[in-house]
Amino acid sequence: MNNTGNGYFQLSDSLKVEYGVFNILGDFFDNNSFIDIYTRLQTTDPYTENILIIYNFGDTKFDNIKQFYLYNGAPINGYSNGDINNNNSEDIVFICNNDFLWGIIYNDGTGNFSSPEYFTLDFPPTDIECADLNDDGRSDIVVTGGSKTEIYFSTETGFNQQLLTETLYLYVLISDFDNDNDNDIILHTTYYANHHRAYFFENLGNNEFFEHDHFDFTPFCSYAQIADFNNDSLPDMVFIADNHSGLYIYNNIGDFTIEYQQFIPHQRTNPQGLFCEDYDNNGFIDIAFTSGVGGIDYYLNILFNDGKGNFVEDPVGIIEKEDKQKNILSCYPNPFTDKTTISINTNNNEKIKLEIYDIQGKLIRTFIDDKPYTGVYKIIWNGDDLNGKEVLAGIYFACITANGKVIQSIKLIKK
């Protein structure tokens, strides 16, 4: 489904796939500028699993289906992707709960993948995530499940295994939760008496992590995501309740502490996924999730962030209270490979701020910080972060703030 620009969607293509597919994820796997999608495919043999990758060549059609054999054993339970070997291409990692292992297939940059490599575990994994935890350009792997969570730091010669904790966890998220330019680890799990528990591990650098006080709340939850919903540069959290009652929003108030913000009731049951993105281009992160009724009819649900702490069903669109604030931000080329020029055009002598964020809401780069300005201003972004390191290919957002209020954001695609 194509986003027509302000949070409304049109069906552009559909694809019938033999056998069953599971949670669909997307990223850039080949050498064009269009996002690809991938999912797990279960064949007629319940003990054979594949990753199904569908490449988008930019003609609004998904085609060229490629299946990559993963594992001849019990079903694959989860997967994620990241640049494990630092070749600027997204690799895919996966876990098998029944057979106590995790694995990886490496991407050569053109969408062709290596044969899978397997790594045995002494516990049944329930979740896996990838992110660069030590700022070396390589995505590291975090595996959790059973009563243990382990980190596998990627190096040129293999993986360095490190125990993070020996406590029961079910799910893992990775985000720069304290906005200090390194990735922290958040674990969450069902606990006791209908309680859910979140644990925060602060990245101290040098492959060291500090465990902060945990946070308990009700009811049990499964799906969760991290995103900055209130544009304060601190990632917040959203959970879907297992009792199918709705979604819970918790704000990040700093120092690895979250507090209840709001409950969003929802009548449809059986949630299958949770994704956070600015779908209506108003500069605030929205929430999308799928749900079903009776296991037959499934729906895509989108809750739009109005920028005032409310999530509504209809798109909000770019916040434009005055004509003088319209279309002050543009970018060319977009998509880009090495660099792009961001143009600011404002007739008001007001304090403006220009920042770039990644798709998870992490601050990547600041160019103008609350300086009075009027006229046309051009900035060249070389695709680097706050530390001068080149960012990975993917989706980013340039966000312009005037007098402390977000007035426009645009999507940037780095190839």
Disulfide bonds with the S-S distance in Angstrom:
none
